[in-house]
Structures are given as C-alpha cells and as structure tokens.
C-alpha cells in the first residue's frame, strides 16, 4: 500500500522543481525514469530541450508507437475551479506536440471534478463550475486545442459513468487514505474516480480499444499515476498500463510557490491587464545581486529569477532564451533590463491570447452547454 509520505513529498517539492537536486532525489525515491540523451534529441521541443519535461513512466511504449507510426491515446484536461494562468499553457503545449506526432487526443473540461473536489466558497454549485468551464475551454481553444478534442465531464456517454463506478469498487478506503491523507472526502473520491476514468476509458472497446496512452502531469501528481496504473492491472479489459510524462511546475513569481490561480499576486493570469502584468513582474523575485556593481562582478542567477523563468517556459526561440540566460548570468544584463524584456513579451502573449479567446467564446459555450 502506498505510504502517505508520497503525496506530501511531492507537494513539498513542487515549488522547488527547478532545483535539480530535489527533483533527482524524488525521481529516484519514487521510481520514475529520466529521459536518455537520444530520447531528448528525438523529441525536438523546447519543453524537452529546456529540462521542463523531467521524467516518465513507460514512455518507451509511446515512442515505439510514434516511430512505427501507430496510433496511441493521449489525454489531459483542466479542473474547472478557477481562471487559467500561463502555467496551464505548459500542459497544453505538450499536448499539442504529441498530437502533431499522431496521438488520438482528448481534452477534458472537468466541471464535475471542479465542483465536488473544491470548497463551496470556491465553487458553490455545478452551475458555477460550468460557467468556469466556459472560460477555461475558451482559454484552451485559444491556446490551440481543437474543438473536436474537447469533452465535458458532465456530458459524456453513459458507458463512461458506468466505468467510473467499476473503478470505485476496486479501491479500499485504506489505500485511498494512504495516498491522499486525512482530508480525503466523498467529493474528492468521486472526483478521483472520474479522473481515473478519464485516463482509462478510451481503452474500452466502445471507444478506441486497448492501446498505449499518455498523460502529461505535474510532478506532484505521481501518486495518482501510480494508483491508476495499479487499478488498470486489476480490471478485466486487458488494458495497456497507461504511460505518464512529468513536467516541472512553472515557479510562481514569488519565492517558494508555484503558479496557481489561488495565488494571483504570484501568477500571470490570462485575464491580467498590461498594468497588472507589469506590476507583477516588476515585483517578482529576482536572481540579480543586491547592487549593480556586485551584479556586474558576480553575475545573476537565472535559475532562481522568476522573470527569466517565464521566458524559459514560454518563449519559442531557443537562441533568444539562451542569449538572455548568458547575458544575465554573466552580469552583462541587469535585473531591471531583464524584467522589461519579459514584461513586453508577456504582455504581447496575453494580448494575442485574449484577442483569440474572444473569438472562441461561442464555441466554448456550445461545447460546455450544448
């Protein structure tokens, strides 16, 4: 039975996933695999090249399908509990990359999950979860998700819900408590069964049938990955054990947290105005030195600089990002100059996104509400 330490260890490390020593220790502790140099070269994408994709479980199953041009499943989604932020873009960028390699792709707008697993203060009703879902789906479409790849958790086929109950019967409370701890509730239990159904149901004969599948997750979700892999082996459907790929969370703008809509001052939201973006980035934790003279002499620490991390996670040009890294690390570029570059880049990214999102709202409403 999994020990409670698992989820606590990952949660504690999540804000510090840019710390290579912490990540490597946890990868070893929980038995994840790292990518070989050849695997990284074959996956010519910034998330791989910049060390944001950090580990996997059974990725070879997926790579074999890609190399042999055979189909595989991938799924991801969003729990509809609040506004999306640029940290969510990492998951979608990874999703779009594997779609380009032939994945049969499914993006879940998890409105039921968003309602039953959150407090009434945050999501007071399923109706409110659907309102959030419209906004979330519009964001996803604006980021490049195809309309036909999106499904609503509350509007799935009956077989999906039957399957979720099948999964629920395979768990014991002691196992769930070991994974999730004393705060585990009936609402979270039902949300988890739907999450596991989201990952597995496409291997049912009514959908695609058994084949390798891939889900990209943040590193602190590994206990969920292990649970769903364990349950897949207990089912009478000859499922292929699902594969997972792990990315490090985008650090929040303040030291010691990750980007989260529950910490808006430390997060770039897709709803932010140019002034809000400017203020947040100017207040972000800096990897620069205390004085300009010291910075010129010793150089900056881009690994800790929250403004630079925005470029690392989101700027499409490797050469540009590497140049900024070198100039800041050498002390040639000061922290203020770096922040102004990042402000301009981020505001342009948010502006384009908001313009596209406005055009996608009607499509999002149709997906969510029918």
C-alpha positions as CSV (number, residue, x, y, z in Angstrom):
1,X,0.0,0.0,0.0
2,X,1.4,3.5,-0.9
3,X,2.7,5.5,2.1
4,X,1.2,8.9,2.9
5,X,4.7,10.4,2.5
6,X,4.4,10.2,-1.2
7,X,1.9,13.0,-1.8
8,X,3.4,15.1,0.9
9,X,6.9,14.8,-0.5
10,X,5.8,15.8,-4.0
11,X,3.7,18.7,-2.7
12,X,6.6,20.0,-0.6
13,X,8.9,19.9,-3.6
14,X,6.5,21.3,-6.2
15,X,7.5,25.0,-5.7
16,X,11.2,24.0,-5.9
17,X,11.1,21.8,-9.0
18,X,13.7,24.0,-10.7
19,X,16.1,22.6,-8.1
20,X,17.8,19.8,-9.9
21,X,19.0,18.1,-6.7
22,X,15.5,18.0,-5.2
23,X,14.0,16.6,-8.5
24,X,16.6,13.9,-8.9
25,X,16.1,12.7,-5.3
26,X,12.4,12.4,-5.7
27,X,12.7,10.7,-9.1
28,X,14.9,8.1,-7.5
29,X,12.7,7.8,-4.4
30,X,9.5,7.1,-6.4
31,X,11.0,5.0,-9.2
32,X,10.4,7.4,-12.2
33,X,12.6,7.1,-15.3
34,X,14.6,10.0,-16.7
35,X,15.0,10.7,-20.4
36,X,18.1,9.5,-22.2
37,X,20.1,11.9,-24.4
38,X,18.8,10.1,-27.5
39,X,15.2,10.4,-26.3
40,X,15.7,14.1,-25.7
41,X,17.2,14.6,-29.2
42,X,14.3,12.7,-30.8
43,X,11.8,15.0,-29.0
44,X,12.8,18.3,-30.6
45,X,10.6,20.5,-28.5
46,X,11.5,23.4,-26.1
47,X,9.9,21.6,-23.1
48,X,12.4,18.7,-23.6
49,X,15.4,20.8,-24.5
50,X,15.0,23.2,-21.6
51,X,14.6,20.5,-18.9
52,X,11.0,21.2,-18.2
53,X,9.9,17.7,-19.1
54,X,11.8,15.8,-16.4
55,X,10.7,12.2,-16.1
56,X,8.3,9.5,-17.3
57,X,6.7,6.1,-16.7
58,X,6.8,3.8,-19.7
59,X,7.4,6.4,-22.3
60,X,9.1,3.8,-24.5
61,X,5.6,2.4,-25.3
62,X,4.6,5.8,-26.7
63,X,7.9,6.3,-28.5
64,X,7.6,2.9,-30.2
65,X,4.2,3.9,-31.5
66,X,5.5,7.2,-32.8
67,X,8.5,5.7,-34.5
68,X,6.3,3.0,-36.1
69,X,3.5,5.4,-37.0
70,X,0.9,3.5,-35.0
71,X,-1.9,5.2,-33.0
72,X,-1.8,6.0,-29.3
73,X,-4.1,7.8,-27.0
74,X,-3.3,11.0,-25.0
75,X,-5.5,12.9,-22.6
76,X,-5.2,15.9,-20.4
77,X,-7.6,18.5,-19.1
78,X,-8.5,21.1,-16.6
79,X,-10.4,21.0,-13.3
80,X,-13.0,23.8,-13.7
81,X,-12.4,25.6,-10.4
82,X,-10.9,29.0,-11.4
83,X,-9.3,31.1,-14.1
84,X,-6.4,29.6,-16.1
85,X,-2.9,31.0,-16.0
86,X,0.2,30.7,-18.1
87,X,1.4,27.7,-16.1
88,X,-1.5,25.8,-17.7
89,X,0.0,26.5,-21.1
90,X,2.8,24.1,-20.4
91,X,0.4,21.1,-20.3
92,X,-1.3,22.3,-23.4
93,X,1.9,22.9,-25.3
94,X,2.9,19.3,-24.5
95,X,-0.5,18.0,-25.6
96,X,-0.3,19.8,-28.9
97,X,3.2,18.4,-29.5
98,X,2.1,14.8,-29.1
99,X,-1.0,15.4,-31.2
100,X,1.4,16.5,-34.0
101,X,3.0,13.1,-33.7
102,X,-0.2,11.2,-34.2
103,X,-1.9,10.9,-30.8
104,X,-5.6,10.4,-30.7
105,X,-6.2,13.4,-28.4
106,X,-8.8,14.1,-25.7
107,X,-9.0,17.2,-23.6
108,X,-11.4,17.0,-20.6
109,X,-13.2,20.0,-19.1
110,X,-13.7,18.6,-15.7
111,X,-16.7,20.5,-14.4
112,X,-17.9,17.7,-12.0
113,X,-14.3,17.5,-10.6
114,X,-14.1,21.2,-10.2
115,X,-17.4,21.3,-8.2
116,X,-17.2,18.2,-6.0
117,X,-13.5,18.4,-5.0
118,X,-13.5,22.2,-4.1
119,X,-15.0,24.0,-1.2
120,X,-18.4,25.8,-1.6
121,X,-16.6,29.1,-1.1
122,X,-14.6,28.4,-4.2
123,X,-17.1,26.6,-6.4
124,X,-20.6,26.8,-4.8
125,X,-22.6,24.9,-7.4
126,X,-22.3,22.8,-10.5
127,X,-23.8,25.7,-12.4
128,X,-20.8,27.8,-11.3
129,X,-18.4,25.1,-12.4
130,X,-20.0,25.2,-15.8
131,X,-19.5,29.0,-16.0
132,X,-15.9,28.5,-15.1
133,X,-15.7,25.7,-17.7
134,X,-16.8,28.1,-20.5
135,X,-14.0,30.4,-19.6
136,X,-11.5,27.5,-19.3
137,X,-12.5,25.9,-22.6
138,X,-12.2,29.3,-24.4
139,X,-8.7,29.6,-23.0
140,X,-7.8,26.0,-24.2
141,X,-9.2,26.7,-27.7
142,X,-7.2,30.0,-27.8
143,X,-4.1,28.1,-26.9
144,X,-4.6,25.7,-29.9
145,X,-6.8,22.9,-28.6
146,X,-9.1,21.6,-31.4
147,X,-12.8,21.9,-30.6
148,X,-13.4,18.2,-31.5
149,X,-10.8,17.1,-29.0
150,X,-12.7,18.6,-26.0
151,X,-15.3,16.8,-23.9
152,X,-17.3,17.8,-20.9
153,X,-17.1,15.5,-17.9
154,X,-20.8,16.1,-17.2
155,X,-21.9,15.4,-20.8
156,X,-20.1,12.0,-21.5
157,X,-21.6,8.8,-22.7
158,X,-23.3,6.5,-20.1
159,X,-20.6,3.9,-20.5
160,X,-18.1,6.4,-19.1
161,X,-20.0,6.8,-15.8
162,X,-20.6,3.0,-15.6
163,X,-16.9,2.6,-15.9
164,X,-16.1,5.2,-13.2
165,X,-18.3,3.1,-10.8
166,X,-16.4,-0.1,-11.8
167,X,-13.2,1.7,-10.8
168,X,-14.6,2.8,-7.5
169,X,-15.3,-0.8,-6.5
170,X,-11.6,-1.7,-6.9
171,X,-10.4,0.7,-4.2
172,X,-10.3,0.3,-0.4
173,X,-10.5,3.3,1.9
174,X,-7.2,2.4,3.5
175,X,-5.5,2.6,0.1
176,X,-7.1,6.0,-0.6
177,X,-6.2,7.3,2.8
178,X,-2.6,6.2,2.3
179,X,-2.4,8.2,-0.9
180,X,-4.5,11.3,-0.1
181,X,-4.4,11.6,3.7
182,X,-7.0,12.7,6.3
183,X,-8.5,15.4,4.1
184,X,-9.8,12.8,1.7
185,X,-13.6,13.2,1.3
186,X,-16.5,11.6,-0.6
187,X,-16.4,14.5,-3.0
188,X,-12.7,14.0,-3.7
189,X,-13.3,10.3,-4.0
190,X,-15.8,10.7,-6.8
191,X,-13.6,13.3,-8.5
192,X,-10.7,10.8,-8.4
193,X,-12.7,8.0,-9.9
194,X,-13.7,10.3,-12.8
195,X,-10.1,11.4,-13.2
196,X,-9.1,7.7,-13.5
197,X,-11.9,7.0,-15.8
198,X,-10.7,10.0,-18.0
199,X,-7.3,8.3,-18.3
200,X,-8.5,4.8,-18.9
201,X,-11.9,4.8,-20.6
202,X,-10.6,5.4,-24.1
203,X,-9.1,1.9,-23.9
204,X,-12.6,0.4,-23.6
205,X,-13.8,-1.5,-26.7
206,X,-16.6,1.1,-27.0
207,X,-14.0,3.8,-27.7
208,X,-10.5,3.0,-29.1
209,X,-9.8,-0.4,-27.5
210,X,-6.6,-1.3,-25.7
211,X,-3.5,0.7,-26.8
212,X,-0.8,2.7,-25.2
213,X,-1.9,6.0,-23.7
214,X,-0.1,9.1,-22.4
215,X,-1.0,11.7,-19.9
216,X,1.2,14.7,-19.0
217,X,1.1,15.7,-15.4
218,X,2.9,17.8,-12.8
219,X,5.4,16.0,-10.7
220,X,3.2,16.2,-7.5
221,X,0.5,14.1,-9.3
222,X,2.6,10.9,-9.3
223,X,0.6,9.2,-6.5
224,X,-2.4,9.5,-8.8
225,X,-0.4,8.0,-11.7
226,X,0.6,5.0,-9.6
227,X,-2.9,4.4,-8.4
228,X,-4.4,4.4,-11.9
229,X,-1.7,2.1,-13.2
230,X,-2.4,-0.3,-10.3
231,X,-6.1,-0.2,-10.9
232,X,-5.7,-0.8,-14.7
233,X,-4.0,-4.1,-13.9
234,X,-7.0,-5.3,-11.8
235,X,-9.6,-4.7,-14.5
236,X,-10.8,-7.4,-16.9
237,X,-10.2,-5.5,-20.1
238,X,-6.5,-6.2,-20.9
239,X,-5.7,-2.5,-20.8
240,X,-2.2,-1.4,-21.6
241,X,-0.8,0.2,-18.5
242,X,-1.0,4.0,-19.0
243,X,2.2,5.9,-19.6
244,X,2.9,9.3,-17.9
245,X,5.2,12.1,-18.7
246,X,6.1,14.6,-15.9
247,X,6.9,18.3,-16.2
248,X,8.1,20.6,-13.6
249,X,5.6,23.3,-12.5
250,X,6.3,26.8,-13.6
251,X,7.5,28.6,-10.5
252,X,5.4,31.4,-9.1
253,X,6.6,35.0,-9.3
254,X,7.4,34.9,-5.5
255,X,9.9,32.6,-4.0
256,X,8.6,29.3,-2.6
257,X,5.4,28.8,-4.6
258,X,4.2,27.6,-7.9
259,X,1.9,29.4,-10.3
260,X,-1.7,29.0,-9.1
261,X,-4.9,30.9,-9.5
262,X,-5.3,30.8,-5.7
263,X,-2.1,33.0,-5.5
264,X,-3.0,35.7,-8.1
265,X,-0.2,38.1,-7.0
266,X,2.3,35.4,-7.8
267,X,0.7,34.2,-11.1
268,X,0.2,35.6,-14.6
269,X,-3.5,35.0,-15.3
270,X,-4.8,35.1,-18.8
271,X,-7.2,37.8,-17.7
272,X,-4.5,40.1,-16.5
273,X,-4.3,43.7,-17.8
274,X,-1.0,45.1,-19.1
275,X,-0.6,47.1,-15.9
276,X,-1.2,44.0,-13.8
277,X,1.4,42.1,-15.7
278,X,3.9,44.9,-15.4
279,X,3.4,45.3,-11.7
280,X,3.6,41.5,-11.0
281,X,6.8,41.0,-13.0
282,X,8.5,44.1,-11.5
283,X,7.7,42.7,-8.0
284,X,8.8,39.2,-8.9
285,X,11.7,37.5,-7.1
286,X,15.0,38.4,-8.8
287,X,18.1,36.3,-9.4
288,X,20.1,39.5,-9.5
289,X,22.6,40.7,-6.9
290,X,21.9,43.3,-4.2
291,X,23.8,46.0,-6.0
292,X,24.5,46.7,-9.7
293,X,28.3,46.6,-9.1
294,X,28.0,43.2,-7.4
295,X,25.8,42.0,-10.2
296,X,28.3,43.1,-12.9
297,X,31.1,41.3,-10.9
298,X,29.4,38.1,-9.9
299,X,26.6,37.8,-12.4
300,X,23.0,36.8,-11.9
301,X,21.3,33.5,-11.1
302,X,18.7,32.9,-13.9
303,X,17.7,29.6,-12.4
304,X,16.2,31.5,-9.5
305,X,15.0,34.5,-11.4
306,X,11.2,34.3,-11.8
307,X,11.1,36.7,-14.7
308,X,13.6,34.6,-16.7
309,X,11.5,31.5,-15.9
310,X,8.7,33.0,-18.0
311,X,11.0,33.1,-21.0
312,X,12.3,29.6,-20.3
313,X,8.8,28.1,-20.1
314,X,7.1,30.1,-22.9
315,X,9.4,31.9,-25.4
316,X,9.5,29.9,-28.6
317,X,13.1,30.9,-29.7
318,X,15.8,28.8,-28.1
319,X,18.6,31.1,-29.3
320,X,16.9,34.1,-27.8
321,X,16.4,32.4,-24.4
322,X,19.9,31.1,-24.4
323,X,21.3,34.6,-25.2
324,X,19.3,36.2,-22.3
325,X,20.4,33.4,-20.0
326,X,24.1,34.0,-20.8
327,X,23.9,37.8,-20.6
328,X,22.1,37.8,-17.3
329,X,24.3,35.1,-15.8
330,X,27.5,36.9,-16.8
331,X,26.2,40.2,-15.3
332,X,26.1,42.0,-18.6
333,X,22.3,42.3,-18.3
334,X,20.8,43.7,-15.1
335,X,17.7,42.5,-13.4
336,X,15.6,45.6,-14.4
337,X,16.5,45.2,-18.0
338,X,15.6,41.5,-18.0
339,X,12.2,42.3,-16.4
340,X,11.4,44.9,-19.0
341,X,12.1,42.3,-21.8
342,X,9.9,39.8,-20.0
343,X,7.1,42.4,-19.4
344,X,7.0,43.2,-23.2
345,X,7.0,39.5,-24.1
346,X,4.3,38.5,-21.6
347,X,2.0,41.4,-22.4
348,X,2.2,40.5,-26.1
349,X,1.5,36.9,-25.3
350,X,-1.5,37.8,-23.1
351,X,-2.8,40.3,-25.7
352,X,-2.8,37.8,-28.5
353,X,-4.4,35.2,-26.3
354,X,-7.2,37.5,-25.2
355,X,-8.0,38.5,-28.8
356,X,-8.2,34.9,-29.8
357,X,-10.2,33.9,-26.8
358,X,-12.9,36.4,-27.6
359,X,-13.4,34.7,-30.9
360,X,-13.6,31.3,-29.2
361,X,-16.2,32.0,-26.6
362,X,-19.3,30.9,-28.6
363,X,-17.6,27.7,-29.5
364,X,-16.7,27.2,-25.8
365,X,-20.3,27.8,-24.8
366,X,-21.6,25.2,-27.3
367,X,-19.1,22.6,-26.0
368,X,-20.0,23.2,-22.3
369,X,-23.7,23.9,-22.5
370,X,-24.7,22.1,-25.7
